[in-house]
Amino acid sequence: MIVESEHPTGWTRPDCFACHNVNNIHQVNRTGLPASQANLANVRAIVQNQGEASCSMCHGDNGVEQ
């Protein structure tokens, strides 16, 4: 989950790709899970297919009110 203190500039912004380059994200396993469980290639494929709609699946709502 993303929290405001760790994401102050982007907090409450729904447009993740305004700051995060979709072609350069999820390159490093920061999940704490073994690489076989994190499967970053699958994560990147989901992001490519679903775009910003996929971000909240893992990162939460980023303070964006529905």
PDB file of N, CA, C and O in Angstrom:
ATOM      1  N   MET A   1       0.831  -1.188   0.000  1.00  0.00           N
ATOM      2  CA  MET A   1       0.000   0.000   0.000  1.00  0.00           C
ATOM      3  C   MET A   1       0.877   1.253   0.000  1.00  0.00           C
ATOM      4  O   MET A   1       1.897   1.314   0.685  1.00  0.00           O
ATOM      5  N   ILE A   2       0.475   2.207  -0.749  1.00  0.00           N
ATOM      6  CA  ILE A   2       1.140   3.506  -0.755  1.00  0.00           C
ATOM      7  C   ILE A   2       0.489   4.364   0.323  1.00  0.00           C
ATOM      8  O   ILE A   2      -0.734   4.389   0.463  1.00  0.00           O
ATOM      9  N   VAL A   3       1.323   5.063   1.076  1.00  0.00           N
ATOM     10  CA  VAL A   3       0.807   5.983   2.094  1.00  0.00           C
ATOM     11  C   VAL A   3       1.323   7.385   1.792  1.00  0.00           C
ATOM     12  O   VAL A   3       2.336   7.554   1.113  1.00  0.00           O
ATOM     13  N   GLU A   4       0.620   8.375   2.300  1.00  0.00           N
ATOM     14  CA  GLU A   4       0.939   9.767   1.987  1.00  0.00           C
ATOM     15  C   GLU A   4       2.378  10.139   2.323  1.00  0.00           C
ATOM     16  O   GLU A   4       3.029  10.844   1.552  1.00  0.00           O
ATOM     17  N   SER A   5       2.884   9.674   3.465  1.00  0.00           N
ATOM     18  CA  SER A   5       4.237  10.054   3.872  1.00  0.00           C
ATOM     19  C   SER A   5       5.306   9.510   2.925  1.00  0.00           C
ATOM     20  O   SER A   5       6.392  10.083   2.837  1.00  0.00           O
ATOM     21  N   GLU A   6       5.021   8.419   2.217  1.00  0.00           N
ATOM     22  CA  GLU A   6       5.972   7.845   1.270  1.00  0.00           C
ATOM     23  C   GLU A   6       5.758   8.342  -0.158  1.00  0.00           C
ATOM     24  O   GLU A   6       6.578   8.080  -1.038  1.00  0.00           O
ATOM     25  N   HIS A   7       4.668   9.051  -0.384  1.00  0.00           N
ATOM     26  CA  HIS A   7       4.300   9.457  -1.744  1.00  0.00           C
ATOM     27  C   HIS A   7       3.709  10.866  -1.719  1.00  0.00           C
ATOM     28  O   HIS A   7       2.627  11.086  -2.264  1.00  0.00           O
ATOM     29  N   PRO A   8       4.406  11.832  -1.089  1.00  0.00           N
ATOM     30  CA  PRO A   8       3.814  13.151  -0.851  1.00  0.00           C
ATOM     31  C   PRO A   8       3.472  13.940  -2.109  1.00  0.00           C
ATOM     32  O   PRO A   8       2.451  14.627  -2.140  1.00  0.00           O
ATOM     33  N   THR A   9       4.292  13.860  -3.136  1.00  0.00           N
ATOM     34  CA  THR A   9       4.041  14.646  -4.343  1.00  0.00           C
ATOM     35  C   THR A   9       2.877  14.095  -5.151  1.00  0.00           C
ATOM     36  O   THR A   9       2.124  14.853  -5.764  1.00  0.00           O
ATOM     37  N   GLY A  10       2.732  12.788  -5.150  1.00  0.00           N
ATOM     38  CA  GLY A  10       1.685  12.166  -5.955  1.00  0.00           C
ATOM     39  C   GLY A  10       0.420  11.816  -5.198  1.00  0.00           C
ATOM     40  O   GLY A  10      -0.550  11.350  -5.796  1.00  0.00           O
ATOM     41  N   TRP A  11       0.414  12.036  -3.880  1.00  0.00           N
ATOM     42  CA  TRP A  11      -0.742  11.649  -3.074  1.00  0.00           C
ATOM     43  C   TRP A  11      -2.012  12.327  -3.573  1.00  0.00           C
ATOM     44  O   TRP A  11      -2.004  13.531  -3.828  1.00  0.00           O
ATOM     45  N   THR A  12      -3.061  11.605  -3.710  1.00  0.00           N
ATOM     46  CA  THR A  12      -4.405  11.982  -4.195  1.00  0.00           C
ATOM     47  C   THR A  12      -4.466  12.171  -5.709  1.00  0.00           C
ATOM     48  O   THR A  12      -5.513  12.550  -6.233  1.00  0.00           O
ATOM     49  N   ARG A  13      -3.382  11.919  -6.415  1.00  0.00           N
ATOM     50  CA  ARG A  13      -3.405  12.049  -7.880  1.00  0.00           C
ATOM     51  C   ARG A  13      -3.798  10.715  -8.503  1.00  0.00           C
ATOM     52  O   ARG A  13      -3.181   9.697  -8.190  1.00  0.00           O
ATOM     53  N   PRO A  14      -4.790  10.687  -9.362  1.00  0.00           N
ATOM     54  CA  PRO A  14      -5.205   9.448 -10.007  1.00  0.00           C
ATOM     55  C   PRO A  14      -4.384   9.101 -11.247  1.00  0.00           C
ATOM     56  O   PRO A  14      -4.482   7.987 -11.760  1.00  0.00           O
ATOM     57  N   ASP A  15      -3.581  10.039 -11.729  1.00  0.00           N
ATOM     58  CA  ASP A  15      -2.846   9.860 -12.980  1.00  0.00           C
ATOM     59  C   ASP A  15      -1.408   9.390 -12.714  1.00  0.00           C
ATOM     60  O   ASP A  15      -0.463  10.168 -12.843  1.00  0.00           O
ATOM     61  N   CYS A  16      -1.255   8.133 -12.348  1.00  0.00           N
ATOM     62  CA  CYS A  16       0.049   7.570 -11.963  1.00  0.00           C
ATOM     63  C   CYS A  16       1.109   7.778 -13.036  1.00  0.00           C
ATOM     64  O   CYS A  16       2.264   8.069 -12.725  1.00  0.00           O
ATOM     65  N   PHE A  17       0.719   7.628 -14.295  1.00  0.00           N
ATOM     66  CA  PHE A  17       1.688   7.681 -15.379  1.00  0.00           C
ATOM     67  C   PHE A  17       2.132   9.109 -15.701  1.00  0.00           C
ATOM     68  O   PHE A  17       2.977   9.306 -16.574  1.00  0.00           O
ATOM     69  N   ALA A  18       1.585  10.092 -15.022  1.00  0.00           N
ATOM     70  CA  ALA A  18       2.076  11.458 -15.188  1.00  0.00           C
ATOM     71  C   ALA A  18       3.490  11.573 -14.600  1.00  0.00           C
ATOM     72  O   ALA A  18       4.295  12.386 -15.054  1.00  0.00           O
ATOM     73  N   CYS A  19       3.776  10.757 -13.598  1.00  0.00           N
ATOM     74  CA  CYS A  19       5.107  10.764 -12.970  1.00  0.00           C
ATOM     75  C   CYS A  19       5.881   9.471 -13.210  1.00  0.00           C
ATOM     76  O   CYS A  19       7.104   9.493 -13.352  1.00  0.00           O
ATOM     77  N   HIS A  20       5.176   8.355 -13.255  1.00  0.00           N
ATOM     78  CA  HIS A  20       5.826   7.049 -13.383  1.00  0.00           C
ATOM     79  C   HIS A  20       5.802   6.600 -14.838  1.00  0.00           C
ATOM     80  O   HIS A  20       4.737   6.470 -15.442  1.00  0.00           O
ATOM     81  N   ASN A  21       6.987   6.365 -15.391  1.00  0.00           N
ATOM     82  CA  ASN A  21       7.108   5.921 -16.775  1.00  0.00           C
ATOM     83  C   ASN A  21       6.676   4.466 -16.882  1.00  0.00           C
ATOM     84  O   ASN A  21       7.325   3.581 -16.324  1.00  0.00           O
ATOM     85  N   VAL A  22       5.605   4.219 -17.580  1.00  0.00           N
ATOM     86  CA  VAL A  22       5.037   2.872 -17.685  1.00  0.00           C
ATOM     87  C   VAL A  22       6.037   1.873 -18.261  1.00  0.00           C
ATOM     88  O   VAL A  22       5.936   0.676 -17.992  1.00  0.00           O
ATOM     89  N   ASN A  23       6.991   2.342 -19.041  1.00  0.00           N
ATOM     90  CA  ASN A  23       7.981   1.445 -19.642  1.00  0.00           C
ATOM     91  C   ASN A  23       9.174   1.174 -18.733  1.00  0.00           C
ATOM     92  O   ASN A  23      10.073   0.416 -19.097  1.00  0.00           O
ATOM     93  N   ASN A  24       9.186   1.787 -17.558  1.00  0.00           N
ATOM     94  CA  ASN A  24      10.337   1.671 -16.682  1.00  0.00           C
ATOM     95  C   ASN A  24       9.947   1.269 -15.253  1.00  0.00           C
ATOM     96  O   ASN A  24      10.782   1.337 -14.351  1.00  0.00           O
ATOM     97  N   ILE A  25       8.718   0.859 -15.038  1.00  0.00           N
ATOM     98  CA  ILE A  25       8.286   0.490 -13.691  1.00  0.00           C
ATOM     99  C   ILE A  25       8.329  -1.025 -13.512  1.00  0.00           C
ATOM    100  O   ILE A  25       8.346  -1.782 -14.482  1.00  0.00           O
ATOM    101  N   HIS A  26       8.345  -1.441 -12.270  1.00  0.00           N
ATOM    102  CA  HIS A  26       8.337  -2.861 -11.900  1.00  0.00           C
ATOM    103  C   HIS A  26       9.513  -3.618 -12.501  1.00  0.00           C
ATOM    104  O   HIS A  26       9.368  -4.752 -12.956  1.00  0.00           O
ATOM    105  N   GLN A  27      10.672  -2.982 -12.497  1.00  0.00           N
ATOM    106  CA  GLN A  27      11.895  -3.626 -12.976  1.00  0.00           C
ATOM    107  C   GLN A  27      12.655  -4.299 -11.834  1.00  0.00           C
ATOM    108  O   GLN A  27      13.426  -5.232 -12.061  1.00  0.00           O
ATOM    109  N   VAL A  28      12.436  -3.826 -10.611  1.00  0.00           N
ATOM    110  CA  VAL A  28      13.131  -4.330  -9.436  1.00  0.00           C
ATOM    111  C   VAL A  28      12.096  -4.879  -8.455  1.00  0.00           C
ATOM    112  O   VAL A  28      11.073  -4.241  -8.204  1.00  0.00           O
ATOM    113  N   ASN A  29      12.360  -6.056  -7.905  1.00  0.00           N
ATOM    114  CA  ASN A  29      11.452  -6.670  -6.944  1.00  0.00           C
ATOM    115  C   ASN A  29      11.602  -5.984  -5.593  1.00  0.00           C
ATOM    116  O   ASN A  29      12.600  -6.184  -4.901  1.00  0.00           O
ATOM    117  N   ARG A  30      10.625  -5.186  -5.220  1.00  0.00           N
ATOM    118  CA  ARG A  30      10.609  -4.514  -3.925  1.00  0.00           C
ATOM    119  C   ARG A  30       9.509  -5.063  -3.031  1.00  0.00           C
ATOM    120  O   ARG A  30       9.167  -4.459  -2.015  1.00  0.00           O
ATOM    121  N   THR A  31       8.960  -6.206  -3.408  1.00  0.00           N
ATOM    122  CA  THR A  31       7.827  -6.777  -2.685  1.00  0.00           C
ATOM    123  C   THR A  31       8.217  -7.483  -1.403  1.00  0.00           C
ATOM    124  O   THR A  31       7.399  -7.628  -0.494  1.00  0.00           O
ATOM    125  N   GLY A  32       9.473  -7.927  -1.323  1.00  0.00           N
ATOM    126  CA  GLY A  32       9.879  -8.756  -0.192  1.00  0.00           C
ATOM    127  C   GLY A  32       9.598 -10.233  -0.437  1.00  0.00           C
ATOM    128  O   GLY A  32       9.954 -11.084   0.378  1.00  0.00           O
ATOM    129  N   LEU A  33       8.962 -10.530  -1.556  1.00  0.00           N
ATOM    130  CA  LEU A  33       8.672 -11.911  -1.937  1.00  0.00           C
ATOM    131  C   LEU A  33       9.809 -12.463  -2.788  1.00  0.00           C
ATOM    132  O   LEU A  33      10.527 -11.697  -3.431  1.00  0.00           O
ATOM    133  N   PRO A  34       9.980 -13.786  -2.797  1.00  0.00           N
ATOM    134  CA  PRO A  34      10.957 -14.366  -3.720  1.00  0.00           C
ATOM    135  C   PRO A  34      10.583 -14.025  -5.162  1.00  0.00           C
ATOM    136  O   PRO A  34       9.403 -13.863  -5.475  1.00  0.00           O
ATOM    137  N   ALA A  35      11.576 -13.916  -6.034  1.00  0.00           N
ATOM    138  CA  ALA A  35      11.339 -13.549  -7.432  1.00  0.00           C
ATOM    139  C   ALA A  35      10.308 -14.460  -8.097  1.00  0.00           C
ATOM    140  O   ALA A  35       9.528 -14.006  -8.934  1.00  0.00           O
ATOM    141  N   SER A  36      10.304 -15.733  -7.732  1.00  0.00           N
ATOM    142  CA  SER A  36       9.354 -16.669  -8.337  1.00  0.00           C
ATOM    143  C   SER A  36       7.909 -16.342  -7.971  1.00  0.00           C
ATOM    144  O   SER A  36       6.989 -16.682  -8.716  1.00  0.00           O
ATOM    145  N   GLN A  37       7.706 -15.694  -6.848  1.00  0.00           N
ATOM    146  CA  GLN A  37       6.348 -15.314  -6.450  1.00  0.00           C
ATOM    147  C   GLN A  37       5.979 -13.911  -6.920  1.00  0.00           C
ATOM    148  O   GLN A  37       4.815 -13.647  -7.222  1.00  0.00           O
ATOM    149  N   ALA A  38       6.942 -13.022  -6.985  1.00  0.00           N
ATOM    150  CA  ALA A  38       6.652 -11.649  -7.403  1.00  0.00           C
ATOM    151  C   ALA A  38       6.318 -11.594  -8.893  1.00  0.00           C
ATOM    152  O   ALA A  38       5.417 -10.852  -9.285  1.00  0.00           O
ATOM    153  N   ASN A  39       7.010 -12.350  -9.724  1.00  0.00           N
ATOM    154  CA  ASN A  39       6.792 -12.456 -11.167  1.00  0.00           C
ATOM    155  C   ASN A  39       6.553 -11.090 -11.823  1.00  0.00           C
ATOM    156  O   ASN A  39       5.459 -10.796 -12.304  1.00  0.00           O
ATOM    157  N   LEU A  40       7.590 -10.281 -11.828  1.00  0.00           N
ATOM    158  CA  LEU A  40       7.498  -8.921 -12.356  1.00  0.00           C
ATOM    159  C   LEU A  40       7.114  -8.878 -13.830  1.00  0.00           C
ATOM    160  O   LEU A  40       6.482  -7.918 -14.271  1.00  0.00           O
ATOM    161  N   ALA A  41       7.478  -9.883 -14.587  1.00  0.00           N
ATOM    162  CA  ALA A  41       7.086  -9.917 -16.004  1.00  0.00           C
ATOM    163  C   ALA A  41       5.564  -9.948 -16.120  1.00  0.00           C
ATOM    164  O   ALA A  41       4.993  -9.271 -16.975  1.00  0.00           O
ATOM    165  N   ASN A  42       4.908 -10.726 -15.269  1.00  0.00           N
ATOM    166  CA  ASN A  42       3.442 -10.761 -15.281  1.00  0.00           C
ATOM    167  C   ASN A  42       2.851  -9.434 -14.832  1.00  0.00           C
ATOM    168  O   ASN A  42       1.851  -8.974 -15.382  1.00  0.00           O
ATOM    169  N   VAL A  43       3.472  -8.823 -13.834  1.00  0.00           N
ATOM    170  CA  VAL A  43       2.994  -7.519 -13.356  1.00  0.00           C
ATOM    171  C   VAL A  43       3.081  -6.492 -14.476  1.00  0.00           C
ATOM    172  O   VAL A  43       2.136  -5.736 -14.697  1.00  0.00           O
ATOM    173  N   ARG A  44       4.210  -6.459 -15.186  1.00  0.00           N
ATOM    174  CA  ARG A  44       4.352  -5.513 -16.299  1.00  0.00           C
ATOM    175  C   ARG A  44       3.323  -5.783 -17.391  1.00  0.00           C
ATOM    176  O   ARG A  44       2.805  -4.843 -17.993  1.00  0.00           O
ATOM    177  N   ALA A  45       3.022  -7.046 -17.654  1.00  0.00           N
ATOM    178  CA  ALA A  45       2.018  -7.387 -18.670  1.00  0.00           C
ATOM    179  C   ALA A  45       0.635  -6.890 -18.254  1.00  0.00           C
ATOM    180  O   ALA A  45      -0.123  -6.387 -19.084  1.00  0.00           O
ATOM    181  N   ILE A  46       0.312  -7.031 -16.980  1.00  0.00           N
ATOM    182  CA  ILE A  46      -0.980  -6.533 -16.481  1.00  0.00           C
ATOM    183  C   ILE A  46      -1.060  -5.026 -16.659  1.00  0.00           C
ATOM    184  O   ILE A  46      -2.077  -4.504 -17.116  1.00  0.00           O
ATOM    185  N   VAL A  47       0.013  -4.324 -16.299  1.00  0.00           N
ATOM    186  CA  VAL A  47       0.029  -2.864 -16.431  1.00  0.00           C
ATOM    187  C   VAL A  47      -0.107  -2.467 -17.903  1.00  0.00           C
ATOM    188  O   VAL A  47      -0.843  -1.534 -18.224  1.00  0.00           O
ATOM    189  N   GLN A  48       0.588  -3.159 -18.790  1.00  0.00           N
ATOM    190  CA  GLN A  48       0.488  -2.856 -20.225  1.00  0.00           C
ATOM    191  C   GLN A  48      -0.944  -3.043 -20.723  1.00  0.00           C
ATOM    192  O   GLN A  48      -1.427  -2.260 -21.541  1.00  0.00           O
ATOM    193  N   ASN A  49      -1.616  -4.074 -20.235  1.00  0.00           N
ATOM    194  CA  ASN A  49      -2.979  -4.375 -20.694  1.00  0.00           C
ATOM    195  C   ASN A  49      -4.044  -3.500 -20.050  1.00  0.00           C
ATOM    196  O   ASN A  49      -5.000  -3.100 -20.713  1.00  0.00           O
ATOM    197  N   GLN A  50      -3.887  -3.199 -18.763  1.00  0.00           N
ATOM    198  CA  GLN A  50      -4.939  -2.498 -18.033  1.00  0.00           C
ATOM    199  C   GLN A  50      -4.611  -1.045 -17.719  1.00  0.00           C
ATOM    200  O   GLN A  50      -5.475  -0.296 -17.263  1.00  0.00           O
ATOM    201  N   GLY A  51      -3.375  -0.646 -17.959  1.00  0.00           N
ATOM    202  CA  GLY A  51      -2.999   0.741 -17.704  1.00  0.00           C
ATOM    203  C   GLY A  51      -3.109   1.126 -16.249  1.00  0.00           C
ATOM    204  O   GLY A  51      -2.929   0.291 -15.363  1.00  0.00           O
ATOM    205  N   GLU A  52      -3.402   2.382 -16.001  1.00  0.00           N
ATOM    206  CA  GLU A  52      -3.479   2.919 -14.638  1.00  0.00           C
ATOM    207  C   GLU A  52      -4.544   2.236 -13.795  1.00  0.00           C
ATOM    208  O   GLU A  52      -4.467   2.264 -12.567  1.00  0.00           O
ATOM    209  N   ALA A  53      -5.521   1.632 -14.422  1.00  0.00           N
ATOM    210  CA  ALA A  53      -6.564   0.927 -13.668  1.00  0.00           C
ATOM    211  C   ALA A  53      -5.982  -0.218 -12.849  1.00  0.00           C
ATOM    212  O   ALA A  53      -6.582  -0.636 -11.860  1.00  0.00           O
ATOM    213  N   SER A  54      -4.822  -0.728 -13.248  1.00  0.00           N
ATOM    214  CA  SER A  54      -4.211  -1.849 -12.535  1.00  0.00           C
ATOM    215  C   SER A  54      -3.432  -1.404 -11.298  1.00  0.00           C
ATOM    216  O   SER A  54      -3.161  -2.232 -10.428  1.00  0.00           O
ATOM    217  N   CYS A  55      -3.071  -0.155 -11.191  1.00  0.00           N
ATOM    218  CA  CYS A  55      -2.205   0.306 -10.096  1.00  0.00           C
ATOM    219  C   CYS A  55      -2.803   0.032  -8.721  1.00  0.00           C
ATOM    220  O   CYS A  55      -2.100  -0.433  -7.824  1.00  0.00           O
ATOM    221  N   SER A  56      -4.067   0.308  -8.549  1.00  0.00           N
ATOM    222  CA  SER A  56      -4.698   0.173  -7.230  1.00  0.00           C
ATOM    223  C   SER A  56      -4.781  -1.271  -6.762  1.00  0.00           C
ATOM    224  O   SER A  56      -4.959  -1.513  -5.569  1.00  0.00           O
ATOM    225  N   MET A  57      -4.657  -2.235  -7.664  1.00  0.00           N
ATOM    226  CA  MET A  57      -4.707  -3.648  -7.264  1.00  0.00           C
ATOM    227  C   MET A  57      -3.620  -3.948  -6.234  1.00  0.00           C
ATOM    228  O   MET A  57      -3.854  -4.722  -5.305  1.00  0.00           O
ATOM    229  N   CYS A  58      -2.468  -3.365  -6.377  1.00  0.00           N
ATOM    230  CA  CYS A  58      -1.353  -3.615  -5.460  1.00  0.00           C
ATOM    231  C   CYS A  58      -1.029  -2.423  -4.571  1.00  0.00           C
ATOM    232  O   CYS A  58      -0.610  -2.593  -3.426  1.00  0.00           O
ATOM    233  N   HIS A  59      -1.222  -1.215  -5.096  1.00  0.00           N
ATOM    234  CA  HIS A  59      -0.765  -0.020  -4.401  1.00  0.00           C
ATOM    235  C   HIS A  59      -1.854   0.697  -3.621  1.00  0.00           C
ATOM    236  O   HIS A  59      -1.565   1.672  -2.927  1.00  0.00           O
ATOM    237  N   GLY A  60      -3.077   0.248  -3.713  1.00  0.00           N
ATOM    238  CA  GLY A  60      -4.167   0.920  -3.001  1.00  0.00           C
ATOM    239  C   GLY A  60      -4.674   2.135  -3.771  1.00  0.00           C
ATOM    240  O   GLY A  60      -4.371   2.309  -4.951  1.00  0.00           O
ATOM    241  N   ASP A  61      -5.445   2.963  -3.090  1.00  0.00           N
ATOM    242  CA  ASP A  61      -6.141   4.061  -3.782  1.00  0.00           C
ATOM    243  C   ASP A  61      -5.339   5.360  -3.855  1.00  0.00           C
ATOM    244  O   ASP A  61      -5.799   6.328  -4.460  1.00  0.00           O
ATOM    245  N   ASN A  62      -4.141   5.399  -3.247  1.00  0.00           N
ATOM    246  CA  ASN A  62      -3.291   6.587  -3.297  1.00  0.00           C
ATOM    247  C   ASN A  62      -4.021   7.843  -2.795  1.00  0.00           C
ATOM    248  O   ASN A  62      -3.712   8.957  -3.217  1.00  0.00           O
ATOM    249  N   GLY A  63      -4.969   7.655  -1.910  1.00  0.00           N
ATOM    250  CA  GLY A  63      -5.696   8.785  -1.349  1.00  0.00           C
ATOM    251  C   GLY A  63      -6.746   9.374  -2.270  1.00  0.00           C
ATOM    252  O   GLY A  63      -7.358  10.393  -1.950  1.00  0.00           O
ATOM    253  N   VAL A  64      -6.959   8.735  -3.417  1.00  0.00           N
ATOM    254  CA  VAL A  64      -7.946   9.219  -4.380  1.00  0.00           C
ATOM    255  C   VAL A  64      -9.338   8.806  -3.897  1.00  0.00           C
ATOM    256  O   VAL A  64      -9.598   7.629  -3.647  1.00  0.00           O
ATOM    257  N   GLU A  65     -10.203   9.770  -3.774  1.00  0.00           N
ATOM    258  CA  GLU A  65     -11.576   9.473  -3.364  1.00  0.00           C
ATOM    259  C   GLU A  65     -12.377   9.018  -4.564  1.00  0.00           C
ATOM    260  O   GLU A  65     -12.306   9.617  -5.637  1.00  0.00           O
ATOM    261  N   GLN A  66     -13.126   7.973  -4.379  1.00  0.00           N
ATOM    262  CA  GLN A  66     -13.924   7.396  -5.477  1.00  0.00           C
ATOM    263  C   GLN A  66     -15.114   8.263  -5.787  1.00  0.00           C
ATOM    264  O   GLN A  66     -15.898   7.939  -6.679  1.00  0.00           O
TER     265      GLN A  66
END
